[in-house]
Amino acid sequence: MNTTTSSTAFPLAGTAPMPSAPAQFALPLPVERQALAQGWLALALLALVGSGLFSVLLVLARTPVVNAWLPGTDFFRTALVVHVDLSVLVWFVAIAGLLWSSQMRTRHEGIGWGALALAGAGAGMMALAPFADPGTPVMANYIPVLESRLFLAGLGLFGLGTLLLVLPALVSPLRRDRLDGAHALRFGLQAAAIATAVALGAFAWSLAVVPRALDSRAYWEIVFWGGGHALQFAWTLLMLIGWLWLAHAAGARVPLSARIALGLFGIALAGVAGTPAAYLLHDVLSPAHRALNTWGMRVGGGLAILPVALAVAIALLRQRAITPEARPLRAALVASMGLFAAGGLIGLAINGSNVRIPAHYHGCIVGVTLALMGLVFHLLPRLGGQAPRGRLAVMQPLLYGAGQLMHIIGLVWSGGYGVQRKVAGAEQVLRTPGEVFGMGLMGLGGAVAIAGGLLFVVVVLRAWRAPAK
């Protein structure tokens, strides 16, 4: 990781802050890294556009009355596979690529371009597979798949690109010129890269030992279970980085020292150790292996979130003035924290296998997404554009967040009636007005969220194409 700082990133450059004082959580994006960062942003936007198109089909497939006009459940599941992989896997890795490449050493830039080429080609093959070689959709947790050569080859290429992307972070020790907010954020980025590498190692281990003779659903579920849990730590670390960075960029003074922030990132990283422990201690096919991965995420995943969330919330409550450029950043931050909290609370109410489960992870995943959207807004001036501002830029994260909140409330409502997850059309078996209302609210919220997601692309493209100031 590059530890070069700039005077624009640190208004008090030359004055080393006390380790116990509130830190300035910001990172520079060097001009020489701009083109590579732009490439990762382009991939991220394409993933969101593709995900949005497939999500339109998803919402229609689960909305009462409308779904009667659509094809059968295989259509729904195929769209769901690609939607999930584009909106979570490709989008998150692409934004992580933007952040990691911005701190990459010059000698590793070639590796960064190679990673982008592989990841982009892989994502394109995955998106084309439903039309060129659909195969059978398998709704495995974390990374659902289409059992087709084109899709699996694309997923493999994307995995290789991700491996190349994290390699520079693994081989470059983090130098500490001074303990400040930038150093803490760099450590968080490196911790996210380590978590991603652990996930890739877990996927490779499972692919090597899990018998292919298993039923397809069981096979892919086991293959992606351990590494999928490790990826959640990577996404959580990126979200926490986003919260601290956005709060600082919005003008809020976070009452958190660099030393404490660094320690919290370390706690989040320590939780990733549960994944290799599960592989070393237990057979991949054993219930103990599955349980240890689950336990590690539940215990280690949340320890760092609450302190950071409280510190950021206090900073926002104390804030009195805000500039027009900071309003979209604050809106994204508030929406992110609200959705993530809603998803966490819903997780406590899960009982059985019903649509409360997707309500839980939709809240949490969209919380991460909104934090990353806010970071894109903040970084656009350093990517050759202008800072998004105005009513549309402020409305976008609020619209996206409100739609997703309606979406998950509808799922929670329906889950109380026992509506099952990963089904659509007649398989939903909606018997009562309450069930129909809940899934109807889900559909309406999904439509609003789709509009918010597409509005993000519009706002970013307008600001990106505008002449840089």
N, C-alpha and C positions, 0 to 999 in steps of 0.2 A: 504493500500500500504506500502511496506517495504521501509524505507528510508536509509538503510545501504549502504554506499558507499565503494569503494575500491581504493587502491592506483593506481591500473592499469587503473581505469577509470578516475582518476584525477591526472595528472602528478604534479599538484601544490597542492597536498593534504596538509592540515594544514595551508594553506593561503586562508582565505575567500575572494573571489573576491568582489570588489566594485559592488553594484547593478547596477550602470550605465555603467560598463565596459563590453566589448564584452564577452559573456558567452561561456563556453565550453559545448556544447550540446552533452552529452554522458551519458549512463546508464550502470551500471554493470549488469552482468547476473551471480548470485551466483551459485557456483558449485552444491549446494544442490537442485537447481531448474532445473538442466540440463536435467534430464530424462523426466520430465513433458514437458519442452519446446521442446525436441526432438519428443515427441508424437504429439504435435500440428503441428510441422513442417512436420512430416510424413503425417498427414491428409491433410495438405495444398498441398503437392506434389501429393498425390493421386487425390485430387480434380482437380489439373491442368492437370494431365494426362487424367482423365476422360473427362474433358471439352475439351481438345484438340482432343480427338477421336470424340466427338460429333460435334465439330466445323468443322472437315473435311467433315462430312455429310452436315453440313449447307452450307459451301462454295460451295460444289458441287451442292447442291439443288438450289442455286441462280445464278450459272454461266451459261450464255447462251450456248446452244448446249449440254453441259455436263448434264444439269438438265433433258434433255429429256430421259435419261437412268435411272432415279431414280423414285421411287414411287411417289404418289400424295402429295398434300400439307399437309395432316395430318402427314406424315412422317417428313416433314420439321418442322412443328410446334412442334411435340414431341421432336425432336432433339434440337430445339431452347429452349424449356422449361428447359431441363436438362443442356444444355450448359450454359445458363444464371445463373441458380441456383448454379452450381458447380463453375463457374469462378468468380462469384461475391459474392454470399452469403456465400458459404462454404469456399472459399479461403480467403476472408477478415476476417471472424470470426476466422478461424484457425490461421492466422498470428496474429490477435489481441490476441488470446489465448496464443500464444507464448510470446507476449510482456507482457500481463497482468500477466501470471503465473510466469514470471521471476521476477516480483516485489511483488509477493504474500507472505503473512506472512506464517510461517511454519505451524501454526495451521490450515490453510485453504488448505493445500496441498491435503488432502483427497477430498475436494470439487472439486478441480481442476481435479483430476483423474476421478471423477464421471462425471464431465462436458464433459471431453474428450470422455469417453465411450459412453455417450448418443449422443453426436454430431457425433461421428464416425459411430455409428449404424444407426442414422437417415440419414446421407449422403449416406451410402451404400444402404439403402432401396430406396432412391430417385433415385440413379443411376441404380438400377436394375429394377425399375418399368416399363420403356419402353419395356422391354423384358418379364417380368413376369405378369404385370398387367397394360397395357398402359393407359387405360381410355381415356378420351377426353382432349386434350390440350387446356388450356385457357390462352391466351396471355395477362394476366393482367400486368400492370406496376409494377416495383420493384421486385415482386416475382411471376413469372408465375407458373402455377400449372398444373399437370395432375390430372383430377378428377378420381382417382383410390384410393382404400383403402390403397394399399401399399405405394403409393407416399405420400398421405396426412398423413398417420401414421408416415412415415419417417420425413416429414417436422415438424410434431408435436414434435417428439423426438429431432430433431435438435434444435427446439425452446427451449425445456426444458434444453438441454445441454447449450445453450447460456445463459439462465437465471442463471443457476448454475455458469457459468463462470464469470458473472459480479457481482454476489452477494458479493464476498469478497471486491471488490473495493467500493461497496456502503456502507458496514458496517465498513470499516477501514478508519478512518479519516486520512488525509494527514498531517503528522507532518512536521514542517519546522525547521530543524536543522540550515540551512542557505539558503539564497536565491541565488541559482546558477543555471546553466543550467540543471543539473540533476533534481533539484526540479521542474523547469518549465516543463521538459518532463514528469515527473511523474504526474504533474497536468494535462497535456494534455491527458495522458493515462486514468486518472480517469474521465476526462470530456468525453472522447470517450465512457467509460463504462456507464456513466450516460445517454448519448444520446442513447446508445443501450437499456438500461433499459426503457427509455421513449418510444422507438419504440415498445418494447415487450408489454408494457402496452397499447399502442394504438391499437396494433393488438388484444389483448384480449378484449378491450372495443368494438371494431368494431365487432368481432365475436359474442359478447353477444347481440348486438342491431340490427345488419343488418338483415333484413328478408331473410331467405333462399329461399323464394318463388321467389326472383328476378332471372332474367336471369343470367346464370353462369358468363358471362363476366362482367356484371354490379356488381354482388355480390362480386367477388374476387377483382375487381378494387377498390370498396369502402372499402373492408376489409383491403387492403394493402396500401391504399393511404396515410393516416395520418402517420402510422408507417414507411412507406417507405421513406417519407420526413425526418423523424427524423434520419433514418439510414444514410442518405447522410451527415449529420453533423458528425456522428461517422467516416465515411470513410474519410471525409475531415480532421478531426483532426489527424487521423492516417497518412495521407499523409503529413501534415505539420510537424508532429514529424519526419517522415522519411526524409524530406528535410533538416531540421536543423541538424539532427543526421548524415546524409550522408555527408553533407558539412563539418562538423567538422571531421568526420572520413577520408575524402579525403584530409585533410590538409588545407582547406580553413577557414579563420577567418571571421566568420559571424559578421557584425557590428550591433549586436542586443544584448541588455542587457537581463539578465534573467527576470528582472521586466517587460520589454516591452513584451517579449515573453509570459510571464505568462498572461499579460493583453490581448494579442491577442487570446490566447487560451480561456480566459474567454469570450471574445466577441463571438467567435465561439460557445461556449456552451450556451450563452444567446439566440442565435437564436433558440435553441431547444425549448425554452419556447412557441414558436408559436404553437407547436403541442398540448400540453395539453390545451392551450387557445382555440384552435379550437374545441376541444371536449367539453370543459366546456361552451362555449358561443353559439355554434351552433349545431343543429341536424346533426348527421353523414351523413344523406342523403341529406342535403341541399347544394345548390351551394356555400353558404357563408362559410361552413366548408371546402369545397374543395379549395376555393379561398384563405382562410387564411393560409392554409398549404403551398400553392404555393407561396404566398407573403412572408411568413416567410423564406422560403428557398432562394428566390431570394435576399431578403434584407440582412438577417443575414448570409447567407452562404458565401458570397464573401468578407465581410468586413475584415476578418483576412488573406485572401489568398494573396492579393496584397502586403501588407507590408512585409510578410515573403518571398514571391517570389522575391521582389526587393532586400531585404537584402542578400538572398542567391545568386542571380545573381551578385550583386556587389562583394561578396566574391569570386565567381568563376572567375570573370574578373580580380581581383587583384592577383589571385594565380599565382605564377611563376614556382614553382617546384612541382612535384608530384611523389610519389613512385610507383613502379609496382603494389603493393597490392592495392593502392588507385585508379588505373585507371578504374577497373570495377565499383567501387562505383561512381566515377565521371560520367562515361558513363550512368549508371542507373539514376542518378540525372538529368543530362541534358535531357535525353530522357523523363523522367517523366514530367519535367516542360514544355518541348516543346509540348508533346501530350496534357497535361491538358490545356495549353494556346490555342492550336488549337481547342479543344473541346469547350472551352468557347467562342471563336470568332464565331464558327459555330452556337452556340446557339443564337447569335444575328441575324442570317440570317434565322432562322426558320420561315416559313410562310405556314400554313396548315399542314395536316397530310401526310407527305411523308418521304422518307428515309433520309432527313436531320436531322430528330429527332434522329434516331439511330447513325448517324454520330456524333452528339453532345455528346450523352452520352457515345459512344465508346471512344471518345477522352478523356473525363474526367475520366471515369472509368479506362481506361488503364493507364492514368497518375498516378492514385492511385496505380494500380498494379505494375508499374515499380518502384515506390518508395519503396513498400514493398519487391519487388525482390532484390533491392539494400540492404535493411536492412538484408535480409537473407544472402546475400554474406558477409556482415560485421560481422554477429553474428556467422557464421559457426565455426570459431576457438574456440568460447566459447561453442559450441555444440558438441565438440569432433572431429572436423575435421580441415581442413586447410583453409586459406583464398583463394578463387578462384583467379587465376592470369593467365596471358598469353593471347594470341590472342583470343581464344574462349570466355573467360570470358568477355573481353572487347567488343567483337563483339555481344554477345547475346542481351544485352539491346538495342543496336543500330539496330540490325536486327529486333527485335520484334517491336521496335518503328517505324522503317521505314515501315514495313509491315502494321502496324495499320494506319500509316499516309496515305499510298496508299489506304487502305481500306476506310477510311473516306472521302478522296478526291473523290473516285469513287462514294460514296453515295451522297455527296454534288452535284456532277456533275449530277447524275441521278435525284436527288431531284428537280433540276432546270427544269427538263422535266415532273415533277409530278409523278414519279414512287412511288407507295405506299409502306408503310412499312408493315412488318410482312406478306408478301406474297412471293410466289416462283413459279417456273415453269411457266405454261401458265398464271397464275393469274397476273404475272408481266406486261403483255401486253407491251412488248418492241417493239415500232413501228418504231423508227428512228435509224440510225447508232449512233447518239449521246447517246441515251439511252443504246444501246448495249455496246458501248465503256465504258460508266460509270460503268455499272454493271460488265463488264469484268475486268476493273481496280480494282473494289471492290474484285472480286474473286481472282485476282492475289495477291493483297495486303493481303487478308485473308490467302492465302497459305503461303506467306512469314512470316506472323505473327505466324501462326501455327508452322512453322519451328523454329522461335525464341522462342516460348513458350516451345517446346519440348527440345530445346537446353538448356534452363534454367534448366530443370529437369536433363539433362545429366551433366551439369557443377556442379550443387549442389551435385548430388550423387557422382561424382568423388572426389570432395573436401571433402565431408562428410565421405567417406570411407577411405580417406587417413589418415595415422597416425597423430595425433595431435602433433604439435610442442610445 
